[in-house]
């Protein structure tokens, strides 16, 4: 699905228009949770919280690449700040409008539910099969959290180009909140209760990663500005000197546009690669002869570059620091610490029954919770993996 998105979206953006591009992109974001849920159904998870984490990782990675990374990577360097239809800012604007209007409407219409209720239900062979078409739409906490982090990354990543994007982000999240609230109360089916694993996982890793990626994006944008690949010629460079302006006729631009006449500026400029700023971003990467940064820009680039580098290091330490430290300590001394205490009882005496058990379950459409395929009167309820709602007890 990711490969399909990478191959088709740039073609749609170039050969059709940005509005259709944003609509198709938002449609991909809505379809991918269904594909990921089908894939995750073949995985084995100890509880619902662990399953939601797996859903979260797969859906979030696709939506981040699809919404933010593809748009940035498929935009030519000289089209970052342009005003043409293909340029990045117009594409981002179309995407924001699509996320604020098209996605909530498509979600609110619940096309799949309409097909089930008005097409499949009247044609059901039995009463039970007909009832199965009225159980409501399915939702998952993982999918809803990825929708939030997608908007967060979109706003943070493109804010250096377009600071007002944060107001659009607030509007998108406001619409998402009320759309989800209405659907949760009126249309979606009841899901099993899960713990806080998904929300903690989102805050600890993906929300933090979005902030770090946004900092790196800001440092890169300030270093690349003004995105022209033109530098002022240094004093004394005779090859780059221009005495007077000149007129040219029948000029064809790179975009294919043809101009009858063009008058050149008397100010001499030379090509330079403004995308070559390194990491951490530093003004020294632009060289000494041909520079494009102003003094204030050089100072700001240095500050942003090193701040983004420090944030990346802190994120990496927080992500892998404990595991690396534990591994290194294990090379010199034993680090195993037993959990609990020895109760002086064998496994067959009952301790194993309370600690480990396989509870066969069967998921059936139309039921909120899986059906238990065994007698649980002598089994600890914590071994089941989920807890029913109070009204179901």
Secondary structure, 3 states (H helix, E strand, C coil): CHHHHHHHHHHHHHHCCHHHHHHHHHHHHHHHHHHHHHHHCCCCCCCHHHHHHHHHHHHHHHHHHHHHHHHHHCCCHHHCCCCCCCCHHHHHHHHHHHHHHHHHHHHHHCHHHHHHHHHHHHHCCCHHHHHHCCCCECCCHHHHHHHHHHHHHHHHHHCCCCCCHHHHHHHHHHHHHHHHHHHHHHCECCCCCCCCHHHHHHHHHHHHHHHHHHHHHHHHHHHHCCCCCEEECCCCCHHHCCCCCCEEEEEECCCCCEEEEEECCCCCEEECCCCCCCCCCCHHHHCCCCCCCCHHHHHHHHHHHHHHHHHHHHHHHHHHHHHHHHHHHHCCCCCCCCCCCCCCCCHHHCHHHHHCCCCCEECCCCCCCCEECCCCCCCCHHHCCCCCCHHHC
